[in-house]
Amino acid sequence: MAKDNKTTNRRQARVRRSLRAHAYGKPRLTVFRSSKQIYCQIIDDALGRTLAAASSLEKAEREVLKTGATVESAKIIGQRIAERAAQAGISEVVFDRGAYIYHGRVKALAEGAREGGLKF
């Protein structure tokens, strides 16, 4: 089990290193997916502050979505984070997929955010 965590941490560090090289001061849109929910945040690394966040656990989302573990719910959360970013005055971000493959729910969240108006 420890080997799996080392591999995951190495992959995540590699993605972050690449993002830092191409970010040019843009905030970072991070994704965390569990087996039942999906979460995302827009983080300003220079300030160390979360600028906007959305998840499938919010009360409004729980009423609409049956579960947070579907592609459809990830797309809705992506659109929600794009709305909140626009309210905060953010139009461009870099997408931090973490150690996850750009596939399934992670891809759906990114596409939902793009449809909502975020550029990355």
N, C-alpha and C positions, 0 to 999 in steps of 0.2 A: 504494500500500500504506500509506503514512503516513497518508493521509486515513482509511482504514478503522480504523487504530489510534486516531486522534483521536476518531472517532465512538464507538468502543467505550469508550474511557476516559471520555468525556463521559457516556455512558449509565450506566456503572458509578458515576460520581461522583453523578449525579442520584439513583440508587437509594439509595446510602449516605447522602446528605443527608436523604432522606425517612425512612430508618430511624432515623437519629440523632434526628430530631425526635419519633419515636413510640416510642423504645426504653424510656425511663424507667428506665434502669439495668439492663435485661435483657441477658443475653449474646446474641451474634449467631451464628446458624447459617449459615455460608457454604458455598457449593457451587462446585466447580471441575469442569468436565467436559472431558476431552480426547476425541479420536476413539476411543480404546480403553479408557479407564478413567474412573472417577468418584470424587471425593474430597469429603469434607465435614469441617468443623471447627466446634466451638463455642468462640467467642472472647469473653473478657471484655475489652472495650475500655478500661475504666478501669484495669485492671492491665496490659493489653497481653500477656495470657497465653492460651494455648490450654488449654481445660479438658477437652475430649474431641475425639477424631478417629476417623474411619473411612474406609476406602477399599477399592476392589476389588482392590488390590494386596497386601493382607494374606494371609499364608500360608493361614489358614483359609478365606478367601474364594476364593482361587485354586483350592483343592481342590474347592469346591462349584460355583463359577461357571465357565462356559466362557470368558466374556469380560466385561469391565466395561462394554461398550458397548450393553447392552440395558436395556430398561425394567424387566425383572424383576430384574436385578442392582442397579439403582438403588433399587428398592423394598426389597431386602434390606439394602442399605447404610443406607437411612433407618431401618429397624428397628434395625439395629446401633447407630447413633449415639444413638437413643432409649434403648436399654439402657444405654449408657455414660453418658449424661446422668443417668439415674436413679441410677446408682452414684455419680456425682459430686454428687448432690443438686440437680440442675437439673430444673425442671419446665416453666418458661416461657422461651421465646426469641423473638427476632425473626428472620424468615427473610430472608437476604440472597441473592438470586438472582444478584447481580452484574450483568453485562451480558446475561445469558441471558434468553430469553423463558420465561415460566412455562408450559412445554409439554414433553411427552415425558419424558426422563430426569429433568429438574429437577422436574417435577410429581410423578413417581413417587417420587422421593426424599422430597419433602415429605409425600406421602400415607403413605409407609412410616413416617416419623418420627411423624406424627400417630397412626397405628395403634399405634405403640410407646408412646405416652403423652405425647409432647411437645405442649405447647400453644403455638400461634402463629396 
